[in-house]
Amino acid sequence: MNCEEIKEKISIRIVLESFNLFPVKENRNTAFYFALDREEKIPSLSVDFAKNKAFDFGTGKSYDVISIVQQMNLCSISEALRYLEKFDFSNYNKLQSEETLHEKKYKIIMVREIQHPALIQYLKSRKVYEQKDLVKEIEYELNGKKYFGIGFFNNSGGIEIRNKYSKICLGKKDVTLIKNELNISNEILVFEGFFDYLTFRNLEKKENINSHYLILNSTAMLFKAKDELKKYEKISLFLDNDSNGKSVKEKLQNQYENVEDCSWIYHNFKDLNEWYCGNNCKRI
């Protein structure tokens, strides 16, 4: 990839997160951050996520992902490019595709318990049919065409939609936080996607159901949970065994105390659900 492609295809949000920089104020397509090169009480760095660029109102300087790395690491362009090699372009493109859906015309036609045979079969193929009460059947219209899928709501009222053929989000992208009144251990379990969460609920012994659950719905949404995670004495991670999952794991281990990486359970598989589907598993 050349420099122009890198400027367009690597998320400016994810690059800022890699330096532990998160929005102070945020709207749908823009956000304000504290400046990169100085301390300040009022954020002056305006970030446009659609254009993938930032502008510092204090200095009048514009930034792209390459110049952000140069500023933070005080390095050359070639060194910044090496830093950016670790980011997963495909996941960012997928996130962009999902996030733009809330700007398109869609309408929720029906929300009900899972009934459609195709969705029942899909849940069974992922071995999480026992958890069907934790998701919904969503019938919706998108750009004049009707569709249906398995729906999982996030904290902003957006809906993660999954079926055999599609993976999208209707409405605003966000995390899903599920709290348990019996959380006497003050522990939170973190999952990348809701199928891993459903899988864990299959595995979990009833007497051990006393934790809170955080489903990121995308690793790019980690910034949404930054303050929430500070509240817990223990953070248990069930993230994917890919570059994004490993990057998030390292970030959380550096930011918080008592973080346990549970991916060793499924170390030869992409994620918890893939491992579960390929094994005869006992409850944990």
N, C-alpha and C positions, 0 to 999 in steps of 0.2 A: 504494500500500500504506500502511496506517496503522501506527502505532507497534507495536501488538500483533502484527500480521502480520510486521513486520520482526524483532521479538524472537524469533519462532518459526522464521522461514524463512531467516534468514542464519546460517550456521554460526559458532558461537562460536570453534571451532578456527581457521577461516580468518581471522576478524577478529584473533585473537591473533597468527597468523602474519604478518599485514600489518604488525604492529609488531615483527616479528622475535622473537616470544615463542613458545617451544616447550616441550613437557612435560619435566619432570625425571624424573618417575615416571609410568608409565601402565599402566592396566588396560584391560579391554575397553570399558567405558562411562565411565570416569572417569580423571582425570589430575591430577597436582599440578604447578603452575607457581610460579615465584618471584613475589612480590607485585608489584603494578602500581605502588605508590607509594613503595617503599623498597627498599634493598638488604638481602639476607638470605642466610644460608648454608643454611638449611633451608627448603624451599618450603612456603608456607602457603596458597597459593591453590588451592582444590579446584574443579575444573571437571567438571561433569556434562554429558557430551555428549548424553545422551538428553533431559534437560530443557533443554539449551542455556543453562545458567546457571552462575555461579561464586560461590564463597563464600570470603572471606578469614578464616581462623581467627585471624589476628593482630589484626584490627580488628573482626570481627563484621559486616563489610559484605558485602552481596550485590550481584552484578553481572549485567546482561544485556548484549547486544551494544551497545546504545546507551550505557549507562553506562560500559562499557569504553572506548569511543571518547572519551567526555567526560573520563574520568580521564587517558587517555594524551595527548590533545590539549589538555586544559584548556579545553574549549569548551562552548558551549551545546548544548541538544538539537537545535535546527535545524541547527547546524553539524555535529553528529554525524550527522544524517540525510543531509546532503549528502555526507559522507565515505562513508557506507554505500551510496550510490547506485551505486558502481562494482562492487559485488559481484553475481555471477551467481546469482540465486535458483534457476533451473532446474537448474543443475549440482549445487547443494547438495541439492535434493530428490531428484535422481537418485542421488547418493552415499548419502543416507540410506536410500533403497530398497534399494541394493545391500548396504549394511552390515548391515541387519537380517536378511538372508537367513541369516547364520550362526547366528542365534538360532532360526530355524525348523527344522523337522525335515526333514533331507535325508539321503540315503544315496548314496554313489558305488557304482554297480553294476559298471561296467567302465571301464578305461582302456586304450586300445589305439592303434595307429597309425591315421591317417585312412583310413577305408574306405567310409563311407556315401556314396552318390552325391550326396545333397543337400549334404553338407559339402564334398565335392570340388568341386562346382559353385560353392559359395559362395566357396571359396578362389580358384577360377579367376576369378570375377566381380570379386574384389578384386585380381587379378593377383599373387597371392603363393603360388600352388600349388607353385612350386619350393621353397618353404621349409616344406613340410608336415611335414618331420621335426623341426621346432622346436616343433610343437604336438602335441596329442593329441586323439583322439576320446573324449569323456566321455559315458557313459550314466549318468544319475542319476535318483533319485526325490526329488521335492520335494512335501511335504504330500500324500503318497499317490499322486501322479501321476508317470509316467515321461517323461523328456525326454532329448534328446541335443544335443550341441553341440561346438564347437571349444574346447579347453581350453588355458589357458596358466597355469602355476604361478607363484605369487609366493613371496617369501622366508619366509612364515609357513605355507606349505603350503596356502593358499587357492588357489582356481582361478577365474580369469577365464573366463567362458563366453560364447561368441559364436556366433550363427547368424543366419540371415536375419531372424528375428523377435524375438530377445531379446538382452539385454546385461545380465548379472548376475555376481555374484561368490558362489561357494560357499565358506564358511569365512571366516577372518579376512582383512580387506582389508590389503594391504601392497604395497610396491614389489617389483620383480624386478631383482636385480643379477646380471649375467652377466659373469664375469671371463675374461680371455684371457691365457694364460701368455706370449704374445708381445707384451704391451703395453709395448714398449720406449719408447714416446713418452709414457707416463704420462698418457694422455688418456682421458676418459670421454665417451660420447655419451648424451644424455638425450632420451628419447621420452615422449610423454604416454600413448600406448596401444600395445599389442603389434602391431597391424596396421601402424603406422608403422615399428616395429622390423623386422618381416618385410619391409616394402618396402625399407628401407635395405639389408638383407642381399641383396636382389635387385640393388640398384644397386652395391653395394660390389665393387670389384675384389679378387680373391683375395689379391693381393700387398699390399693395404692393410688386411687383416683383422688388426689388431694393437691394437685399442682395447677398453676395457671398455664395457659397455652398461648403462644404467639405464632401466628402464621404470617410470614412476610408477604406471601403472594408474589414476590419478586425480590431478589437480593437488592435491587435498586431502591427498595422501600425501607431499607434499614434505618435511614435517618429519621423516619417517622416514630421509631421505637426507642430512640436514644434516651429520652428522659424516663420513660417507663421502665427500662431495664435497670436503671439505677436503684429502683425500689427493692430489688430482690437480693437475698443472701446467696442464692445459687442460681446459675444459668446453665441449663443443659441444652446442648446443641445437637440437632438431628438434621444437618445440612447435607447438600449433595456433595458427592465426591468428584467435583470438577473444579476448574480454576476459580470460578465465582464463589463456590461454597468454601473453598480453602481460604480465599481472600477475606471473606466475611468472618470466618473462624478466627483468623489471625488478628483481624481488627478488633473483634470482641474480646479476645484474650488479652490484648494490649490495653483496652479501655476499662475493663471491669475485672473485679476479683472473683475468685471461685467460679470460673467458667469451665465446664466439663464437656469435652468433645466426645460425643457418643457415636460418631460415624465409624468407629472401629468395629461396631457390631456388624456393619454391612460393607466392610472395607473393599471387597472385591466386586461391588455393585455400584451403580450410579447413585441410587438413593434407597431409602428405607423400603418403599413400596416395591421396587424392583427386586430387592433381596427377599422380601416377604413372599412375592409371587413365585420365586424360584426355590423356596425352601419350605419344609414342614416346620413351622415355628412354634415355640412354646411361649406362653405368656411371660411378661417380665414385670 
